[in-house]
Amino acid sequence: MSYHVAAYLVDAQKLATLTEGNIAERALREFPKGDFENLAEYQEVMDEIESDPEQYLESCVDGILKDVYLFEHTAHFAQQLDEGFADEIKQGGPDARKALTTLIRGEATQATQWQDMYGYAFQLMCETYGQALTNEGFINMTSVEFLVDIEVFSAKVLNFRVYDELFAMPPALPLPLTEYPMIGFLPLAKAKQMAANFNQLNLEHPDFGEALTTLQSWVDHMLIEKRDLITFFY
């Protein structure tokens, strides 16, 4: 059995906005008051949203779905999800479009079946709005134990736990609990210290060198691009 690791540079605040179920909060995030030179124009936008919140939410859903299916690689990703979950979809589970819609509307936490589909739908959003990073050091991973071994090694040598920091900290987004995909979140604020830890490490380790080099490259890219990191493991 093989496992897959994916990592994306993202604007976590933007993703939070795109999946905000509270319409008032969503509107405030999408249309910050400080972005308007004319306060009357700002109030007009807010009044319009308040008068028909469902229309506003539907426009948000339509806009994001359009972005997802506009590009070949993200449309192909959605198709792969539908093919991979074909049996579940036949049994009533959501296809990629429906899972995305539920996620965008902030309703995914209410799911009691097929919860994993919403995690993959979130990955599809990261594919659309984030920057995919290399997973070279994890291409041939065939066991979850590999992450456990890196965890033990990093705790001893780097004084931080790779698994806890990069793969087991769910982002503050409305996703249902599920075993897979495992979703990790590393905020930009933690990247500088983590980069310093990596710089103290000999990355020539025969078992973990390639994986640790890949992790270091993720953190370096965070600092260069000034963005957060979201990871997926499944």
C-alpha positions as CSV (number, residue, x, y, z in Angstrom):
1,M,0.0,0.0,0.0
2,S,1.3,3.4,-0.9
3,Y,0.6,6.8,0.8
4,H,0.6,10.3,-0.6
5,V,1.8,13.5,0.8
6,A,0.8,16.9,-0.6
7,A,1.7,20.4,0.6
8,Y,0.5,23.9,-0.5
9,L,1.5,27.4,0.3
10,V,-1.8,29.2,1.0
11,D,-3.3,32.4,2.4
12,A,-5.1,30.8,5.4
13,Q,-7.2,33.9,6.0
14,K,-8.5,33.7,2.4
15,L,-9.4,30.0,2.7
16,A,-11.1,30.8,6.0
17,T,-13.1,33.4,4.2
18,L,-14.0,31.1,1.4
19,T,-15.4,28.5,3.8
20,E,-17.0,30.8,6.4
21,G,-20.5,29.6,7.2
22,N,-21.5,32.8,9.1
23,I,-22.6,35.1,6.3
24,A,-22.1,38.3,8.3
25,E,-18.5,37.3,9.2
26,R,-17.9,36.1,5.7
27,A,-18.9,39.5,4.3
28,L,-16.7,41.4,6.8
29,R,-13.8,39.3,5.7
30,E,-14.4,39.6,2.0
31,F,-15.1,43.3,2.1
32,P,-12.9,44.9,4.8
33,K,-14.2,48.4,5.7
34,G,-10.7,49.8,5.3
35,D,-10.7,48.8,1.6
36,F,-13.4,51.4,0.9
37,E,-12.6,55.1,0.5
38,N,-16.3,55.8,0.3
39,L,-18.0,54.6,3.5
40,A,-21.4,55.1,1.8
41,E,-20.3,52.5,-0.9
42,Y,-19.2,50.1,1.8
43,Q,-22.6,50.4,3.6
44,E,-24.4,49.9,0.4
45,V,-22.5,46.6,-0.2
46,M,-23.3,45.5,3.4
47,D,-26.9,46.4,3.1
48,E,-27.3,44.5,-0.2
49,I,-25.8,41.4,1.4
50,E,-28.0,41.7,4.5
51,S,-31.1,42.1,2.4
52,D,-30.5,38.8,0.5
53,P,-27.8,36.7,2.2
54,E,-28.7,33.6,0.3
55,Q,-28.1,35.3,-3.0
56,Y,-24.8,36.5,-1.7
57,L,-23.8,33.0,-0.6
58,E,-24.9,31.5,-3.9
59,S,-22.7,34.0,-5.7
60,C,-19.8,32.9,-3.6
61,V,-20.4,29.3,-4.4
62,D,-20.7,30.0,-8.1
63,G,-17.6,32.1,-8.2
64,I,-15.4,29.4,-6.5
65,L,-16.8,26.6,-8.6
66,K,-16.1,28.6,-11.7
67,D,-12.5,29.0,-10.5
68,V,-12.1,25.3,-9.7
69,Y,-13.4,24.1,-13.1
70,L,-11.8,26.8,-15.1
71,F,-8.3,25.3,-15.1
72,E,-7.4,21.9,-16.6
73,H,-5.4,20.7,-13.6
74,T,-8.0,21.5,-11.0
75,A,-10.9,20.2,-13.2
76,H,-8.9,17.0,-13.7
77,F,-8.4,16.7,-9.9
78,A,-12.1,17.0,-9.4
79,Q,-12.7,14.3,-12.1
80,Q,-10.2,12.0,-10.3
81,L,-12.1,12.5,-7.0
82,D,-15.4,11.6,-8.7
83,E,-13.8,8.5,-10.3
84,G,-12.1,7.5,-7.0
85,F,-15.4,7.9,-5.0
86,A,-17.6,6.4,-7.8
87,D,-19.0,3.7,-5.5
88,E,-19.8,6.1,-2.7
89,I,-21.4,8.6,-5.1
90,K,-23.7,5.8,-6.4
91,Q,-24.7,5.2,-2.8
92,G,-25.7,8.8,-2.3
93,G,-22.3,10.3,-1.3
94,P,-21.4,13.8,-2.7
95,D,-19.4,14.2,-5.9
96,A,-16.7,16.8,-6.0
97,R,-19.0,19.7,-7.0
98,K,-21.5,18.9,-4.2
99,A,-18.8,18.5,-1.6
100,L,-17.2,21.8,-2.6
101,T,-20.6,23.5,-2.4
102,T,-21.3,22.1,1.1
103,L,-17.8,23.2,2.2
104,I,-18.1,26.7,0.7
105,R,-21.4,27.1,2.4
106,G,-19.9,26.3,5.8
107,E,-22.0,23.2,6.2
108,A,-19.4,20.4,6.0
109,T,-19.2,20.0,9.8
110,Q,-22.8,18.8,9.8
111,A,-21.8,15.8,7.6
112,T,-22.4,12.4,9.2
113,Q,-21.4,10.3,6.2
114,W,-18.6,10.3,3.7
115,Q,-16.7,12.9,5.8
116,D,-13.5,12.2,4.0
117,M,-14.8,13.6,0.7
118,Y,-14.9,17.1,2.3
119,G,-11.2,16.9,3.2
120,Y,-10.4,16.1,-0.4
121,A,-12.7,18.9,-1.6
122,F,-10.6,21.2,0.7
123,Q,-7.5,19.9,-1.0
124,L,-9.1,20.8,-4.3
125,M,-9.5,24.4,-3.0
126,C,-5.8,24.4,-2.1
127,E,-5.0,23.2,-5.6
128,T,-7.1,26.1,-6.9
129,Y,-6.0,29.0,-4.7
130,G,-2.7,27.8,-3.3
131,Q,0.8,26.9,-4.6
132,A,1.6,23.2,-4.7
133,L,5.1,22.3,-3.4
134,T,7.3,19.3,-4.2
135,N,6.7,16.1,-2.3
136,E,9.9,14.4,-3.6
137,G,11.0,13.1,-0.3
138,F,7.7,11.2,0.2
139,I,7.1,9.7,-3.2
140,N,7.9,6.1,-2.3
141,M,6.3,6.1,1.2
142,T,4.6,2.8,1.8
143,S,3.9,3.0,5.6
144,V,2.5,5.4,8.1
145,E,5.3,4.2,10.4
146,F,7.7,6.3,8.3
147,L,6.0,9.5,9.7
148,V,6.2,8.0,13.2
149,D,10.0,7.4,12.8
150,I,10.6,10.9,11.5
151,E,8.6,12.2,14.5
152,V,10.9,10.4,16.9
153,F,14.0,11.5,15.1
154,S,13.0,15.1,14.8
155,A,11.9,15.2,18.5
156,K,15.4,14.1,19.5
157,V,17.5,16.1,17.0
158,L,15.4,19.1,16.0
159,N,13.7,19.6,19.4
160,F,10.3,19.7,17.6
161,R,7.9,17.1,16.3
162,V,7.6,16.9,12.5
163,Y,4.3,15.0,12.7
164,D,2.7,17.3,15.2
165,E,3.8,20.5,13.6
166,L,3.2,19.6,9.9
167,F,0.6,16.8,9.7
168,A,-1.5,16.6,12.8
169,M,-2.7,20.2,13.4
170,P,-6.0,20.7,11.7
171,P,-6.6,24.2,10.4
172,A,-9.4,26.3,12.0
173,L,-11.7,25.6,9.1
174,P,-15.1,24.0,9.1
175,L,-14.2,20.4,8.2
176,P,-15.7,17.2,9.7
177,L,-13.5,14.9,11.6
178,T,-12.2,12.0,9.5
179,E,-9.2,9.6,9.5
180,Y,-8.1,10.5,6.0
181,P,-7.0,12.7,4.6
182,M,-5.0,13.9,7.5
183,I,-4.7,17.7,7.2
184,G,-2.0,19.7,8.8
185,F,-1.6,23.5,9.2
186,L,1.6,25.5,9.8
187,P,1.1,29.2,10.2
188,L,3.8,31.6,8.8
189,A,4.5,32.8,12.3
190,K,6.1,29.5,13.2
191,A,8.2,29.2,10.0
192,K,11.3,31.3,11.1
193,Q,12.0,29.2,14.2
194,M,11.4,26.0,12.3
195,A,13.8,27.1,9.6
196,A,16.5,27.7,12.3
197,N,16.0,24.2,13.6
198,F,16.4,22.7,10.2
199,N,19.6,24.7,9.6
200,Q,21.2,22.9,12.6
201,L,20.5,19.5,11.1
202,N,22.7,17.2,9.0
203,L,20.3,16.3,6.2
204,E,22.4,13.4,5.0
205,H,20.5,10.9,7.2
206,P,20.3,7.6,5.2
207,D,16.6,7.0,6.1
208,F,15.1,10.5,6.6
209,G,17.4,12.8,4.6
210,E,15.3,13.2,1.5
211,A,12.1,13.6,3.5
212,L,13.6,16.2,5.9
213,T,15.1,18.1,2.9
214,T,11.6,18.3,1.4
215,L,10.2,19.5,4.7
216,Q,12.9,22.1,4.9
217,S,12.1,23.3,1.4
218,W,8.5,23.8,2.4
219,V,9.5,26.0,5.3
220,D,11.9,28.0,3.2
221,H,9.2,28.6,0.6
222,M,6.9,29.8,3.4
223,L,9.4,32.5,4.4
224,I,10.1,33.5,0.8
225,E,6.5,33.8,-0.2
226,K,5.2,34.9,3.2
227,R,2.4,32.4,3.2
228,D,1.0,29.6,5.4
229,L,1.4,25.9,4.8
230,I,-1.3,23.2,4.6
231,T,-0.4,19.6,4.2
232,F,-2.4,16.4,3.3
233,F,-1.5,12.8,4.0
234,Y,-3.5,9.9,2.8
